[in-house]
Amino acid sequence: MADFYDVSLDVATPADAALLSNLLELYIYDLSEAFSVEIGADGRFGYSKLALYWSEPGRRFPFLIRCDGRIAGFALATRGSPATDDPNVFDVAEFFVLRRHRRSGVGRRAAALLWSRLPGRWTVRASEGNPGAIPFWAGVIGQFTGGAATELTRPGNPHAWRVFSFESPPQHSTA
């Protein structure tokens, strides 16, 4: 599994904007099975919030996932979540692993790296219309927290949302 791979989570910089934009196209294409998203006249889905990840530091956190040094996906996190009124909770806004790396442990390791990088309260939202996401997040969060997460269902359009909430403790250095 992921133990065979070197998985890293690298902060994405403005120089990575084109790369992230391209990866977001693949991600949104995958999600178009569950959500009614329309392609633009230019043949792209687009992601209007991407520039905010560099103009709102402290609120938005863009990361690239690498496997053995090569691009394997991305994670976009925010401070504040549509699933809660708490402005300080972290939220997995978008998370994508290239199909080649799915079911290999890369996503599991990248999620744990994300939560360890930003300790605090977290929410993860998964659409009921994206059936592969529910077992993935339930398993990853259960393993990361030792089962100390809450899970609830919230209404959504066009599908309900499964919302996981948990705490990521600060990492202690042994130096």
C-alpha positions as CSV (number, residue, x, y, z in Angstrom):
1,M,0.0,0.0,0.0
2,A,1.2,3.6,0.7
3,D,4.2,2.2,2.6
4,F,5.7,1.3,-0.7
5,Y,5.4,4.9,-2.0
6,D,6.9,8.1,-0.9
7,V,3.9,10.4,-0.5
8,S,4.3,14.1,0.2
9,L,2.0,17.0,0.6
10,D,3.6,20.2,-0.8
11,V,2.3,23.7,-0.4
12,A,1.2,24.9,-3.8
13,T,2.5,28.4,-4.8
14,P,1.1,30.8,-7.3
15,A,3.6,29.3,-9.8
16,D,1.6,26.1,-9.5
17,A,-1.7,27.8,-10.5
18,A,-1.7,26.4,-14.0
19,L,-0.9,22.9,-12.8
20,L,-3.7,23.1,-10.2
21,S,-6.1,24.5,-12.8
22,N,-5.4,21.5,-15.0
23,L,-5.8,19.0,-12.2
24,L,-9.1,20.7,-11.2
25,E,-10.4,20.0,-14.7
26,L,-9.8,16.3,-14.2
27,Y,-11.4,16.4,-10.8
28,I,-14.5,18.3,-11.9
29,Y,-14.9,16.0,-14.9
30,D,-14.9,13.0,-12.4
31,L,-17.5,14.8,-10.3
32,S,-19.7,15.6,-13.3
33,E,-21.2,12.1,-12.9
34,A,-22.7,13.1,-9.5
35,F,-23.2,16.9,-10.0
36,S,-24.8,18.8,-12.9
37,V,-21.8,20.9,-13.9
38,E,-21.6,22.4,-17.4
39,I,-18.5,22.8,-19.5
40,G,-17.8,26.3,-20.6
41,A,-17.6,27.6,-24.2
42,D,-13.8,27.2,-24.0
43,G,-14.2,23.4,-23.3
44,R,-13.2,23.8,-19.6
45,F,-15.1,23.6,-16.4
46,G,-13.1,26.2,-14.6
47,Y,-12.7,26.8,-10.8
48,S,-13.4,30.4,-10.0
49,K,-12.1,30.1,-6.4
50,L,-8.6,29.0,-7.3
51,A,-6.9,32.5,-7.2
52,L,-8.4,32.9,-3.6
53,Y,-6.0,30.2,-2.4
54,W,-3.2,32.7,-2.7
55,S,-5.0,35.9,-1.9
56,E,-6.5,34.7,1.4
57,P,-3.6,33.2,3.3
58,G,-4.6,31.9,6.7
59,R,-8.0,31.0,5.3
60,R,-7.2,28.9,2.2
61,F,-4.5,26.3,1.9
62,P,-3.6,24.7,-1.4
63,F,-1.4,21.6,-1.6
64,L,-0.1,19.3,-4.3
65,I,0.0,15.5,-3.6
66,R,3.1,13.8,-4.9
67,C,3.9,10.1,-5.1
68,D,7.5,9.2,-5.5
69,G,8.1,12.8,-6.5
70,R,5.5,12.9,-9.3
71,I,2.2,14.7,-9.2
72,A,-0.6,12.4,-7.9
73,G,-3.3,14.9,-7.0
74,F,-4.2,17.9,-4.8
75,A,-5.9,19.0,-1.6
76,L,-7.6,22.3,-1.0
77,A,-8.4,23.2,2.5
78,T,-10.2,26.1,4.0
79,R,-10.6,27.6,7.5
80,G,-14.4,27.8,7.8
81,S,-16.8,25.2,6.4
82,P,-20.3,25.4,4.9
83,A,-21.2,22.5,7.3
84,T,-20.7,24.5,10.5
85,D,-21.0,28.1,11.8
86,D,-17.5,27.7,13.5
87,P,-15.2,30.1,11.6
88,N,-12.1,28.3,12.8
89,V,-12.9,24.7,11.8
90,F,-10.8,23.4,8.9
91,D,-12.6,21.9,5.9
92,V,-11.5,19.7,3.1
93,A,-12.8,21.8,0.3
94,E,-11.5,19.7,-2.6
95,F,-9.4,16.5,-2.6
96,F,-8.3,14.7,-5.7
97,V,-6.1,11.7,-6.4
98,L,-5.3,10.7,-10.0
99,R,-7.0,7.4,-11.0
100,R,-3.6,5.7,-11.3
101,H,-3.0,6.2,-7.6
102,R,-6.4,5.4,-6.2
103,R,-6.8,2.3,-4.0
104,S,-3.0,2.3,-3.4
105,G,-2.9,4.2,-0.1
106,V,-1.7,7.5,-1.6
107,G,-5.0,9.3,-0.8
108,R,-5.1,7.9,2.7
109,R,-1.5,9.0,3.4
110,A,-2.1,12.5,1.8
111,A,-5.2,13.0,3.9
112,A,-3.3,12.2,7.1
113,L,-0.5,14.5,6.1
114,L,-3.0,17.3,5.5
115,W,-4.7,16.9,8.9
116,S,-1.3,16.7,10.7
117,R,-0.1,19.8,8.9
118,L,-3.1,21.8,10.1
119,P,-4.0,20.6,13.6
120,G,-7.4,21.6,15.0
121,R,-11.0,20.8,14.4
122,W,-11.9,19.4,10.9
123,T,-14.9,18.7,8.8
124,V,-15.0,16.5,5.7
125,R,-18.0,16.6,3.5
126,A,-18.8,13.8,1.0
127,S,-21.8,13.8,-1.3
128,E,-24.1,10.8,-1.2
129,G,-24.1,11.2,-5.0
130,N,-20.4,10.2,-5.0
131,P,-20.6,6.7,-3.6
132,G,-16.9,6.0,-3.7
133,A,-16.2,9.0,-1.4
134,I,-18.2,7.8,1.6
135,P,-16.3,4.6,2.3
136,F,-13.0,6.2,1.5
137,W,-13.5,9.1,4.0
138,A,-15.1,6.9,6.6
139,G,-12.1,4.6,6.5
140,V,-9.4,7.2,6.4
141,I,-11.0,9.3,9.1
142,G,-11.7,6.3,11.3
143,Q,-8.1,5.2,11.0
144,F,-6.7,8.7,11.6
145,T,-8.8,9.3,14.7
146,G,-9.0,5.8,16.1
147,G,-12.7,6.0,15.7
148,A,-13.1,9.3,17.5
149,A,-15.0,11.1,14.8
150,T,-18.7,12.0,14.5
151,E,-20.7,11.5,11.4
152,L,-24.0,13.0,10.3
153,T,-26.1,13.5,7.2
154,R,-27.1,16.9,6.1
155,P,-29.6,17.8,3.3
156,G,-28.1,19.0,0.0
157,N,-28.9,19.6,-3.6
158,P,-28.9,17.4,-5.6
159,H,-27.7,14.9,-3.0
160,A,-27.5,14.8,0.8
161,W,-24.0,15.2,2.4
162,R,-22.2,13.0,4.8
163,V,-20.3,15.2,7.2
164,F,-17.5,13.9,9.3
165,S,-16.1,16.0,12.2
166,F,-13.0,15.3,14.3
167,E,-10.0,16.8,15.9
168,S,-6.4,16.6,14.6
169,P,-4.1,17.0,17.5
170,P,-0.9,19.0,17.4
171,Q,2.2,17.0,16.5
172,H,4.8,16.8,19.3
173,S,8.4,16.9,18.3
174,T,10.8,14.6,20.1
175,A,13.8,16.8,19.5
